[in-house]
Amino acid sequence: MIAAELQNNPSISQFLETQLQLFKGHFIVTQATMDEEAIHKMRLAIKRIRTIREMKKHIHFSASLDKSAFDTIKSIFKVSGLMRDLQIQIGLMAQYSVEMKTSFTLFMNYFAEKEKYYGEMLDKTIHKIKSDQFNNLHTTPENDFNFIDNQGIENQSLDFISFQIRKIKKLIVNPANDENVHELRKLVKQLYYLLQFLNNYFPECCLAKYDTGNLRTIGDNLGHWHDRVVLKERVLEFAGNMGENFILKNPEYQILLYILEDEKRKLLKGLDVNLYLETINLRYLLGERAPEKSHTQS
């Protein structure tokens, strides 16, 4: 860690370095074992690093990753995402097989081939990368950067959260739109990580003690919704590869598609109301005036 950087904005440096070290640790475990949990935790650290990257568009701080290191992390995130999604889908299909009393043998064989392919792709990607390139943060030279102190970072973080809340409010007008839900999923994750950041490094901040339990539940539901979107795409991809009328000839797949659509709908039930209430609570703590009329579910 760079001493001069700590003097200028320690909170950003500490948060970024913590996530970088977490990523590096889980990356090394993934290199050695391809452990499912290590892949998951590695991706969580990357998501927080990406959130900091997004913050940098709105908050003037100097701490960052070298561009080549960040590009490498993005490539790891992309290929590990394919593997992580597939692992989740295999788990879901094991659950549906039990519930529907159907083996889905051909589909599971298809998954096994995909798992082998993605595993080889991930293994090839991470083994050509040396972990020591993630050792240090990059800091913009002071004479090339208008540094702000920690109070400035706190204020700009709160402004960024207000910006995120406004984006969320626009999207929850039509939460049934898949494109909107995908964007909401990303924004809710970022908002959750930002609140964690404030809680860890600005304990006196107006949002530091905010109870993120409901926000986490919303984020989890959006994640489960996404899992079913991806699985449905996989079913349709598989059925297309199997030839015309495959689903008509194998009604268990049609039933599976109905179940996935029903679960997607249930996971989004009340999403607009719950997210709206979160934005009201956050805006109140930020000192913004909440609207006089209450939000009702349509």
N, C-alpha and C positions, 0 to 999 in steps of 0.2 A: 504494500500500500504506500502511496506517495504522500509524504508529510505535508507538503504545500497544498495538495488537493484537500487533505483533511481539514486544514485550517480554513479553506474557502467554503466547502460544503460537505462536511463529514457524512451527513445522513445519506446522500446519494451514493457516495463512494462505498460506504459500509453496506448498503443494501445491494448495490450492484456486485461488489466483491463477494458478499455472502452467497448470492445466487450463482455467481461464477464458480465458486468453490464447490457448491452443492452439485452443480452441473458436472464439473470435472470429476468429482468422486463417483457419481452414478455413471458417467461416461466410461470410466476405467472399469467399473464392475460389468457394464454392458459389453465392453470389449472382451472381457475375460470369460463371461458366462452366458451372455444374451438373456439374462434373467428378466422375466416379464415385469416384475416390480421395479427393477432398476431402470428399465426403459421408460416406465410410467413416470418415475420420479425425475429422471433426466429431462423428460419433456415438460414437467411442471416447472423446473428451474428455467428452462428455455422460455416458457411462456412469460415468466416474470421478467426475464432479461428483455424480451420483446416489448413488454409493457413499459420498461424504462426507456427503450428506444423510442416508443411512441410519445412518452413524456417529453423527450428531448425536443420534439417539434414545438412544444408549448412552454417549456420551462428552460431557462438559461442556466444550465450547469455544465461543467467541463468534463466530468467523468464519463468515459465511454469505452467501448471495446474497439480495438483496431478493426477497420473495415474488413480485412481479410479473415480475421477471427470470427467476426459476426457472420460473414458469408458462409464460412465453414459450419457454424452452428445452425444456420438456416438449412443447409443441405442435410445435416443430421436430423433436424426436426422434420423435414419433409419425408425422408425415407423411413424414419422411425415411426412417423404417423401412420404410414401404410401398415406397418407391422402391428402397431398398437390397435388400430381399428380392427384388423383381422382377428387379433386375439380376443377382443371384445365380442366380435361377431360369432366366433367359435363358441364362446361361453354362452351367448344368447341362444344359439342353435341347440346346444346341449340341453338348455332349459326347455325350449319349445318341443324338442324331441320327446322329453319326458311327459310334458303336459298334453301333447297331441297323440302320444303313444305311436309315434311314427319315426323311423330311423333316419330318413332323408339321406340314405347311403350315398347316392350319386353326388348330392350337394356337398356332403361332408368330405368326399374324396376330392372334389373340386377345391374346397378350402385347404385340404392337406397339400395340394399342389401349389396353391397360392402361398401358403405358409412357408414352404420350402423355398420358393422363388424370392419372396420378400426377405426371408432370413438370410439367404445368400447375398442379396442386394445390400442389406444393412451391414452384414459382416464385412463385405468388401469395402463399404463406405467408411466404417469406423476404424478398420485396421490400417487404412492408408493415412490416417490422421494421427499426428503426435500430440499428446495431451499438453505438452509444455507450451504450446502456442496460446493456451488459455491462462497463462500464469499471471499476467499483469494487465491492469487497466491502462488505457491511453488517456492522457490529460492534455487538453488544449493549452498551449503556452499562454501565460497570463497576459502578455502584451498583445495577444491576438484575440482576447476574449473579455467580454464585459462580465466579470464575475459578480455574483450576488451572494449575500450572506444567507445563513440558514433561515432567517425570518423571511427573506425574499423567496426562498425555495418553498417554504411552507405556504405562503400566500399564493404563489403561482400554482402549487399543487392543488389548493382549494379551488382556484379559478379553473384548472383543468377538470376537476371533478364536476364543477358546475357545467362546463362544456359537455362532458360526457352525459350528464343527466338530461340536458336539453336534447341531445341526440336520441337518448332512450325514449323520452316523451314523444318524439315525433314518430318513432317506430311502433310504439304500442297502440297507436290508433288502429293499426291493422295487423294484429299479432298472428292471424291465420296465414299470412303470406310467408311462404317458406324462405324467401330471400330476406325478409325482415327478421325472421326468427334466427337465421344464421348470423346476421349482424348483431342482433340482441345478445346472442350467446357470447360473441366476442367482447361486446361492451360490458356485459355483466362480469365476465372474468376480469377484465381490466379494472373495473371499478372495485371489485373485491380485493385485488392485489394492491391497488392504490390505498385502500383503507387499511390494509395490513401494514403497508409502508408507513403511513401516518401514525398508526398505533405503536409501531416499533421505535420510530425515530423522532416523533413529535408528540410525546405523551400529554402535553398540555393543550394540544390542538383541539378545536371544537368538535372534530370528528374522530379523535383518537380512541375514545371509549365506545364508539358506535357498535352496537350488537349486530354482527354480520351474519347471524344464524339464518335469518330469513333469506338474505341475499345468497348465501351458500346453497340453501335448499332450492331456490330458483335456478341457480347455476347448475346444480346437479340434475334437475328436471330437464333443463335445456340440453345438458349433455346426454341424458338418456334418450331424449327426443332425437338428437343427432345420431345416436347409435342405431336407432331404428330406421332413420332415413338412409344411412349407409347400407344397412342390411337389406333393405328393400331394393336398393340399387343393385346389390350383389345377386339377389334372387332373380331379378329381371335380366341381368347380364348372363347369369348361368342359364336361365331358360332360353334366352336368345341363342346361346351357343349350342343348345341341345336340339334346336330345330323348330320349325313351325308347329304350332298347336301343342307344344310340350305341356304348358300349364293346363290346357283343356283336357289333355289325356292323363294328367296327374293332379287331381283336384286338391291334394294335400298342400300343394304349393299355392294354389289360389286361396285356400283357407289361411295359410300363413300370411299372405299379403293382406287379407282382411284383418287379421289379428294385429299386424304391424300398424296399419292405418288407424285402427281403433285405439291402440296404445299411444300413438303419436297424438291423437286428439285429446285423450285423457291427460297426458303429460302437459299439454298447453292450457288445460282448463284453469281458468282463474289467473293465468299469467299476466294479463293486462292489469287486473285489479291489484294483484300482489306487487307488481313492479311499480305501479302508480303510487301505491302507499309508501314504498321505499323511497321514491323520489320526493314525496311530500315530507317524509321524516328528515331526509338529508337536507332538503332546501330549508326546512325550519331551523336546523342546527347551523346551517350556513348563513342564516339571517335573512333569507329570502321569504317574501310573503307568499303563503300557499293560496291557491284559488279558493274563492268563497264557496263555490258549488262542489259538492262531493262527486267523486267518480263512481259511476254505476256500471255494472257489467251489462253489456247488450245481449 
